[in-house]
Amino acid sequence: MKIVKPSATLLWITPDAEKMIERAGRVAYKSEDLITEGSAGKFIHMIIEKGHEAVIEHASASILFVCDRGVTHEMVRHRIASYVQESTRYCNYGKEKFGKEITVIQPPFDTEEQVRNWTNAMRISESAYLTLIDASCKPQIARSVLPTCLKTEIIMTANFREWRHFFKLRTAPAAHPQMREIAKMAAALLVPHAPTVFADFIPF
Ligand SMILES: Cc1cc2nc3c(=O)[nH]c(=O)nc-3n(C[C@H](O)[C@H](O)[C@H](O)COP(=O)(O)OP(=O)(O)OC[C@H]3O[C@@H](n4cnc5c(N)ncnc54)[C@H](O)[C@@H]3O)c2cc1C
């Protein structure tokens, strides 16, 4: 059994995202003549203040998350985004390429005893899965004994309006701690590219 840390990697973002949003938004006012090197920030601030968030849909980003599978059950409830996720139907963790072991994300436990109990449960789960696979069980059936904290990879692609909505809900104190953790990682990736759009999420 392997334990890995959650992570977020920016795969793609609209180039010069804030300039693109300004270019699009100024069509409404026919004020393209006011575009200067530093005008995008002020314009986007005004757009967001007025609630004209449809304009910021003209930029988007794709982020690859490595995280707990349970966290992704919450993530995919965000319907305006697009996803591709590692499949427990098609990936056979009994194969050499996966090291013949399962990979998990350790939750933030408070005590050593909790960690020990969890580690025992993970080993039992792994053993049950590999035994089923050895007995010619298909991964899509054997997966029923895998834990919620199985490591998964998921790509989330969304426009900036949806990312803002995601960050608002998922960096808030009410969000699950492991969801907050990766939502903050994602916000930190987008802020340097679009500091005005994501200003509300500095420093989270
Ligand atoms: C702290 C927390 C606890 C939660 N607990 C639970 C829980 O116990 N059980 C549970 O089932 N879920 C729970 N959720 C999930 C929650 O109910 C939403 O499904 C999830 O947050 C996605 O929110 P959303 O629909 O606003 O976002 P998105 O799907 O990303 O949509 C973005 C926005 O687009 C608009 N939109 C999208 N689809 C429609 C539509 N069909 N009609 C009209 N407008 C639309 C809305 O304005 C929406 O806010 C929880 C979420 C949070 C943050």
Ligand as a Chemical Component Dictionary entry (heavy atoms), coordinates in Angstrom:
data_LIG
# 
_chem_comp.id                   LIG 
_chem_comp.type                 NON-POLYMER 
_chem_comp.pdbx_formal_charge   0 
_chem_comp.three_letter_code    LIG 
# 
loop_
_chem_comp_atom.comp_id 
_chem_comp_atom.atom_id 
_chem_comp_atom.alt_atom_id 
_chem_comp_atom.type_symbol 
_chem_comp_atom.charge 
_chem_comp_atom.model_Cartn_x 
_chem_comp_atom.model_Cartn_y 
_chem_comp_atom.model_Cartn_z 
_chem_comp_atom.pdbx_ordinal 
LIG C1  C1  C 0 -20.329 22.677 2.596   1  
LIG C2  C2  C 0 -21.138 21.876 1.633   2  
LIG C3  C3  C 0 -21.906 20.831 2.078   3  
LIG C4  C4  C 0 -22.665 20.075 1.176   4  
LIG N1  N1  N 0 -23.418 19.045 1.659   5  
LIG C5  C5  C 0 -24.172 18.322 0.797   6  
LIG C6  C6  C 0 -24.976 17.240 1.253   7  
LIG O1  O1  O 0 -25.007 16.933 2.434   8  
LIG N2  N2  N 0 -25.697 16.535 0.350   9  
LIG C7  C7  C 0 -25.693 16.846 -0.989  10 
LIG O2  O2  O 0 -26.391 16.192 -1.764  11 
LIG N3  N3  N 0 -24.928 17.854 -1.449  12 
LIG C8  C8  C 0 -24.171 18.602 -0.614  13 
LIG N4  N4  N 0 -23.396 19.614 -1.098  14 
LIG C9  C9  C 0 -23.360 19.851 -2.541  15 
LIG C10 C10 C 0 -24.250 21.042 -2.955  16 
LIG O3  O3  O 0 -25.607 20.788 -2.657  17 
LIG C11 C11 C 0 -24.088 21.326 -4.461  18 
LIG O4  O4  O 0 -24.516 20.209 -5.196  19 
LIG C12 C12 C 0 -22.667 21.627 -4.855  20 
LIG O5  O5  O 0 -22.061 22.488 -3.943  21 
LIG C13 C13 C 0 -22.653 22.274 -6.234  22 
LIG O6  O6  O 0 -23.183 23.574 -6.085  23 
LIG P1  P1  P 0 -23.939 24.308 -7.227  24 
LIG O7  O7  O 0 -25.112 23.543 -7.701  25 
LIG O8  O8  O 0 -24.173 25.737 -6.789  26 
LIG O9  O9  O 0 -22.770 24.388 -8.325  27 
LIG P2  P2  P 0 -22.665 24.060 -9.865  28 
LIG O10 O10 O 0 -23.282 22.778 -10.254 29 
LIG O11 O11 O 0 -21.209 24.235 -10.112 30 
LIG O12 O12 O 0 -23.467 25.190 -10.575 31 
LIG C14 C14 C 0 -23.008 26.532 -10.564 32 
LIG C15 C15 C 0 -24.220 27.437 -10.590 33 
LIG O13 O13 O 0 -24.867 27.262 -11.853 34 
LIG C16 C16 C 0 -26.281 27.377 -11.647 35 
LIG N5  N5  N 0 -26.887 26.105 -12.013 36 
LIG C17 C17 C 0 -26.251 24.925 -12.258 37 
LIG N6  N6  N 0 -27.123 23.990 -12.608 38 
LIG C18 C18 C 0 -28.364 24.567 -12.547 39 
LIG C19 C19 C 0 -29.666 24.101 -12.773 40 
LIG N7  N7  N 0 -29.928 22.838 -13.128 41 
LIG N8  N8  N 0 -30.696 24.962 -12.628 42 
LIG C20 C20 C 0 -30.461 26.245 -12.277 43 
LIG N9  N9  N 0 -29.231 26.773 -12.029 44 
LIG C21 C21 C 0 -28.196 25.918 -12.177 45 
LIG C22 C22 C 0 -26.505 27.719 -10.183 46 
LIG O14 O14 O 0 -26.536 29.104 -10.030 47 
LIG C23 C23 C 0 -25.275 27.144 -9.533  48 
LIG O15 O15 O 0 -24.973 27.736 -8.272  49 
LIG C24 C24 C 0 -22.644 20.384 -0.206  50 
LIG C25 C25 C 0 -21.849 21.443 -0.663  51 
LIG C26 C26 C 0 -21.108 22.189 0.232   52 
LIG C27 C27 C 0 -20.245 23.320 -0.267  53 
# 
loop_
_chem_comp_bond.comp_id 
_chem_comp_bond.atom_id_1 
_chem_comp_bond.atom_id_2 
_chem_comp_bond.value_order 
_chem_comp_bond.pdbx_ordinal 
LIG C1  C2  SING 1  
LIG C2  C3  SING 2  
LIG C2  C26 DOUB 3  
LIG C3  C4  DOUB 4  
LIG C4  N1  SING 5  
LIG C4  C24 SING 6  
LIG N1  C5  DOUB 7  
LIG C5  C6  SING 8  
LIG C5  C8  SING 9  
LIG C6  O1  DOUB 10 
LIG C6  N2  SING 11 
LIG N2  C7  SING 12 
LIG C7  O2  DOUB 13 
LIG C7  N3  SING 14 
LIG N3  C8  DOUB 15 
LIG C8  N4  SING 16 
LIG N4  C9  SING 17 
LIG N4  C24 SING 18 
LIG C9  C10 SING 19 
LIG C10 O3  SING 20 
LIG C10 C11 SING 21 
LIG C11 O4  SING 22 
LIG C11 C12 SING 23 
LIG C12 O5  SING 24 
LIG C12 C13 SING 25 
LIG C13 O6  SING 26 
LIG O6  P1  SING 27 
LIG P1  O7  DOUB 28 
LIG P1  O8  SING 29 
LIG P1  O9  SING 30 
LIG O9  P2  SING 31 
LIG P2  O10 DOUB 32 
LIG P2  O11 SING 33 
LIG P2  O12 SING 34 
LIG O12 C14 SING 35 
LIG C14 C15 SING 36 
LIG C15 O13 SING 37 
LIG C15 C23 SING 38 
LIG O13 C16 SING 39 
LIG C16 N5  SING 40 
LIG C16 C22 SING 41 
LIG N5  C17 SING 42 
LIG N5  C21 SING 43 
LIG C17 N6  DOUB 44 
LIG N6  C18 SING 45 
LIG C18 C19 SING 46 
LIG C18 C21 DOUB 47 
LIG C19 N7  SING 48 
LIG C19 N8  DOUB 49 
LIG N8  C20 SING 50 
LIG C20 N9  DOUB 51 
LIG N9  C21 SING 52 
LIG C22 O14 SING 53 
LIG C22 C23 SING 54 
LIG C23 O15 SING 55 
LIG C24 C25 DOUB 56 
LIG C25 C26 SING 57 
LIG C26 C27 SING 58 
# 
